[in-house]
Amino acid sequence: MPSQIFVSMTPALRTFLDDCKAEGAKALAAEDSADLDELYRLEKRHCELGGAPAKLHELLDGTEVVERRESPLLGEDGAPLSELELMRRQSQERSYQRMVDGVAPLTGLRRVEPDVNHQGIRFATNFGTQVIVAFIGAFVLGYFFVENFVAPHNFNAKVIAGACCSFATLLLETLLLVVHEEKVARNDKKREKIEQRAEKARMQPSRAGKTSAGSKVPDKAKQPQEKKDD
């Protein structure tokens, strides 16, 4: 339910209400607290009547919340709703929530999740681009490092340093690829184990039902034999 927030009255707020052109502002200035929504309404009405705009956030500086009141729901005629009307609205809200329960947005229905093949192609494209950029960047790093700090006029040293950096980067990318593939393989094995356990858990109740049904059949078959013996 909506609530009314009452704040304490400060000297700056009283001064504004005394000078306010809106109706009811001077009477509110004599109170010890004021409704926050009413203050905003009075400030808006004061500006509409030609008054100087007031910075309400500065006027509310130093105020404290002194009370909260639950304001009753109002009908179309402006009168508070009765208990019966409130119960009817709550019932309609519950029925609406049950009706929309489980409804998904159209964007989620239209979105198609990428399958395993698309994910593999995307990873291969990203990894290949990363390797090429890292290979070239490592060569440039080694080349200009030698040029600026080691041997500026030795071209062979620059090329060798760039090639070594590129080779080290290639080894690092290969190591990262192996780690990634190992992680994917472990996740696949773990997923297979979980699926196998779930399948076994589903099969056990069905087997138990068949066993109990089979144990009841001989008991039913013994009843006609006992009657014949009698």
Secondary structure by P-SEA (a helix, b strand, c coil): cbbbbbbbbcaaaaaaaaaccccaaaaaaacccccaaaaaaaaaaaaaacccccccccccccccccccccccccccccccccaaaaaaaaaaaaaaaaaacccccccccccccccaaaaaaaaaaaaaaaaaaaaaaaaaaaaaaaacccccccaaaaaaaaaaaaaaaaaaaaaaaaaaaaaaaaaaaaaaaaaaaaaaaaaaaaaaaaaaaaaaaaaaaaaaaaaaac
